[in-house]
Amino acid sequence: MYSEKVMDHFMNPRNVGEIENADGVGQVGNPKCGDIMKMYLKIENGIIQDAKFKTFGCGAAVATSSMATELVKGKTIEEALKITNKAVAEALDGLPPVKMHCSNLAEEAIKAAIEDYKIGRAHV
Amino acid sequence: MGNRFIYLDHAATTAVKPEVLEEMLPYFTEKYGNPSSIYSIGRESRKAIDEARDRVAAALGAKSNEIFFTGSGTEADNWAIKGIAYTNRKKGKHIITTAIEHHAVLHTCQYLESDGFEVTYLPVDKDGLVSPEQVREAIRPDTILISVMFANNEIGTIQPIAEIGKIAREKGVYFHTDAVQAVGNIPINVDELNVDLLSLSAHKFYGPKGVGALYIRKGTKINSFIHGGAQERGRRASTEAVANIVGLGKAIEIATANIDEYNKKLIALRDRTIDEVMSKIPYVRLNGHREKRLPGNVNFSFEFIEGESLLLMLDMKGIAASSGSACTSGSLDPSHVLLAIGLPHEIAHGSLRITFGEENTQEDVDQLMEVLPDIVSRLREMSPLYEAVRKGV
């Protein structure tokens, strides 16, 4: 039911882990629904230098987390904010219809991490 | 070790045994007669069905004219519940069942609720058990049916069917049991258990898919389920699936004859798996009753991880198993059974069901234990929930 790309990103997820002293950290989802995504961003001069994630969830949740971190790396904050759930799903050659909500989570995680960065900056 | 395919999902379905297939095959080709036809090849088919009926009756301690073939276990459940409900609705409109039934029973009861019936869904304890006293207390003057599953398909817990049957008989209420997971695994005698209706399905005990049966105790007031010809004495019209019925008969005969030996083998695999997983993997719980459970059933919850991920990784290692995770069912909620035994959502999402069968060996458990601890720790390393717990400690 999953594309080869989804399976690849599930079995060999890119950027798993944490970033110490990350500039932005966003956590979305909740354990009740069976999906939690936590994204860490390292941001310098408005550009995302590094991204890592930790995810509790199904194969699609892990794969979309992995793909989302790949997509944001090297992008400006403005560009990263424009990444949609659809773009994440398309980059994985599609997701089964029942799994599309997992890609929403990826989009929300990016936004939450950037939001956290902005709040942090505002307080500096 | 390579990726030898290991099937650990016998509660989902089983392979047809060669001896069963062999008996079935002629009824697809040379013995194709319609059992309702009077000439020789028709009579031959009729005889084959009668023999299958005798075999099912013998396996359950029933009489042959109390066995009705259906298209599946689900159909048998539908017939039993809707049949009793509509045939006896003048007597009452109350049905008692449990919160952990298979959807074939639960959704049928929910349908009846939408048509004016009242259903009590009995809760279960932490092991998934219903107490006979709960059943007794739920009975009302207008109760017409009690339906309690024999053994649970997810957590394997075996219910006190004989005790519930005794109460139902005392109170004069019809008693149905969905025994789809039990037949072929647990010795069953419908008279000793005071069961009035019992559903079973062939593909759970090495018979073919697409055939089941409903036992209906003589004298039970229940209308026909499918109207049409005179098949199944007019109770369930449709030209009989002769080959499938023959397969069901052969499979139940083999299963019943070998039940003690089969149980002993499965219990050894089950208990070793439980002991090893519980001792080698932290933050794990066994779901279902430790002793009162199906011989081949193991069900764990691994905290901080999600079941579908676990299944995908096991599959990559050649191991086929099952989970009560939402993601494997297409809904957002995890299994109603795991929630009913009191598991929080996040723990219910991390369940793994392993069901052993005929072809499994101790080497299969070796291989499972070689990969499972690593998979669990790999997924935990990836989990923000585990990270939180580790940092909290």
Chai-1 contact restraints between the chains, C-beta under 6 A:
chainA,res_idxA,chainB,res_idxB,connection_type,confidence,min_distance_angstrom,max_distance_angstrom,comment,restraint_id
A,V16,B,M382,contact,1.0,0.0,6.0,A-B,restraint_1
A,P31,B,E346,contact,1.0,0.0,6.0,A-B,restraint_2
A,K32,B,H345,contact,1.0,0.0,6.0,A-B,restraint_3
A,C33,B,L332,contact,1.0,0.0,6.0,A-B,restraint_4
A,G34,B,E306,contact,1.0,0.0,6.0,A-B,restraint_5
A,G34,B,A326,contact,1.0,0.0,6.0,A-B,restraint_6
A,G34,B,H349,contact,1.0,0.0,6.0,A-B,restraint_7
A,I36,B,P384,contact,1.0,0.0,6.0,A-B,restraint_8
A,K38,B,P384,contact,1.0,0.0,6.0,A-B,restraint_9
A,K54,B,M382,contact,1.0,0.0,6.0,A-B,restraint_10
A,K54,B,P384,contact,1.0,0.0,6.0,A-B,restraint_11
A,K54,B,E387,contact,1.0,0.0,6.0,A-B,restraint_12
A,F56,B,E306,contact,1.0,0.0,6.0,A-B,restraint_13
A,F56,B,S383,contact,1.0,0.0,6.0,A-B,restraint_14
A,F56,B,P384,contact,1.0,0.0,6.0,A-B,restraint_15
A,F56,B,L385,contact,1.0,0.0,6.0,A-B,restraint_16
A,G57,B,E306,contact,1.0,0.0,6.0,A-B,restraint_17
A,C58,B,E306,contact,1.0,0.0,6.0,A-B,restraint_18
A,C58,B,E308,contact,1.0,0.0,6.0,A-B,restraint_19
A,C58,B,S309,contact,1.0,0.0,6.0,A-B,restraint_20
A,C58,B,C327,contact,1.0,0.0,6.0,A-B,restraint_21
A,G59,B,E308,contact,1.0,0.0,6.0,A-B,restraint_22
A,G59,B,S309,contact,1.0,0.0,6.0,A-B,restraint_23
A,G59,B,L312,contact,1.0,0.0,6.0,A-B,restraint_24
A,V98,B,G330,contact,1.0,0.0,6.0,A-B,restraint_25
